[in-house]
Each structure stands twice: as C-alpha cells, then as structure tokens.
Amino acid sequence: MRTALLILAGLLLAALASWLGSPSRRVMAAALFALAWLAVVGWNLRTGLSHGYSLREELPIQLLIYAIPVALAAWLAWKHPLR
C-alpha cells in the first residue's frame, strides 16, 4: 500500500510541477522534479533498509517508485514543448 501511495504522490507532484512551470520552463521543471523525487526515493530506500529489508528486496520497488512519476514528468515536458 505504501508503494502505491508513493507512486500516486509522485504522479500528482509531477503533474503539479509541469502545470506550475511556464511552457518555456517545463523541461527544467521536469529535471528538477526528477532530482527532488530521487531524494524522496533515497529517503524511502533508507527507511526500508533500516526496517530490515535487504537492498535486493528494496531496489526493484524503489525503481518503480522513481521511474513511473519521472516518466510522467518527462512525457508532459515532451508533449508540451516550448511554445
């Protein structure tokens, strides 16, 4: 359930970053979102490891938590390029 909530939060934040960024800054907004989301996923990975999960168990989940919202941010930046 936590994974789904984090992915949903990432999707909402990616959409918000794209919406708040002016059309000329959407690529930069997507890149900044990707960096900020990487920090969130790093924190979540550290939390999972501190609760006894191995890196081998956590890494695929963290990859999904990171990749899905960042892919949306990249797609929104690409779909609505500079105007």
Wavefront OBJ file of the C-alpha trace (Angstrom):
o trace
v 0.000 0.000 0.000
v 2.868 2.357 0.806
v 4.310 1.778 -2.664
v 1.034 2.699 -4.341
v 0.699 5.830 -2.215
v 4.225 6.952 -3.031
v 3.698 6.386 -6.752
v 0.407 8.294 -6.618
v 2.054 11.151 -4.712
v 4.862 11.228 -7.284
v 2.390 11.324 -10.170
v 0.499 14.194 -8.572
v 3.706 16.121 -7.868
v 4.969 15.530 -11.411
v 1.720 16.883 -12.847
v 1.848 19.836 -10.470
v 5.456 20.623 -11.427
v 4.501 20.551 -15.096
v 1.402 22.658 -14.538
v 3.182 25.286 -12.421
v 6.089 25.594 -14.807
v 5.657 28.001 -17.669
v 5.760 26.353 -21.101
v 9.313 27.570 -21.626
v 10.438 26.012 -18.333
v 8.702 22.616 -18.424
v 11.884 20.717 -19.264
v 13.682 22.375 -16.361
v 10.706 21.676 -14.084
v 10.804 18.004 -15.091
v 14.547 17.816 -14.418
v 14.199 19.485 -11.013
v 11.314 17.189 -10.166
v 13.446 14.161 -11.120
v 16.209 15.296 -8.754
v 13.810 16.070 -5.904
v 11.984 12.774 -6.417
v 15.311 10.931 -6.353
v 15.892 12.400 -2.881
v 12.444 11.206 -1.756
v 13.087 7.720 -3.127
v 16.511 7.678 -1.467
v 14.879 8.519 1.852
v 12.302 5.767 1.295
v 15.067 3.288 0.444
v 16.934 4.203 3.621
v 13.729 3.729 5.609
v 13.169 0.280 4.117
v 16.746 -0.771 4.772
v 16.535 0.438 8.364
v 13.477 -1.768 8.871
v 15.397 -4.892 7.949
v 14.729 -5.256 4.225
v 17.698 -6.068 2.032
v 18.848 -3.906 -0.845
v 17.959 -6.758 -3.180
v 14.351 -6.642 -1.951
v 14.059 -2.862 -1.947
v 15.758 -1.895 -5.204
v 13.079 -3.084 -7.685
v 10.346 -1.395 -5.679
v 12.285 1.853 -5.395
v 12.960 1.767 -9.119
v 9.217 1.650 -9.792
v 8.531 4.408 -7.280
v 11.098 6.575 -9.062
v 10.595 5.645 -12.709
v 6.815 5.950 -13.048
v 6.467 9.584 -11.843
v 9.660 10.687 -13.603
v 8.411 9.115 -16.846
v 5.193 11.119 -16.494
v 7.149 14.322 -15.883
v 9.315 13.650 -18.955
v 6.272 12.842 -21.071
v 4.498 16.034 -20.002
v 7.605 18.086 -20.797
v 7.893 16.394 -24.189
v 4.191 16.569 -25.022
v 4.024 20.292 -24.299
v 7.384 21.630 -25.502
v 8.441 25.243 -25.695
v 5.769 27.473 -27.142
l 1 2 3 4 5 6 7 8 9 10 11 12 13 14 15 16 17 18 19 20 21 22 23 24 25 26 27 28 29 30 31 32 33 34 35 36 37 38 39 40 41 42 43 44 45 46 47 48 49 50 51 52 53 54 55 56 57 58 59 60 61 62 63 64 65 66 67 68 69 70 71 72 73 74 75 76 77 78 79 80 81 82 83
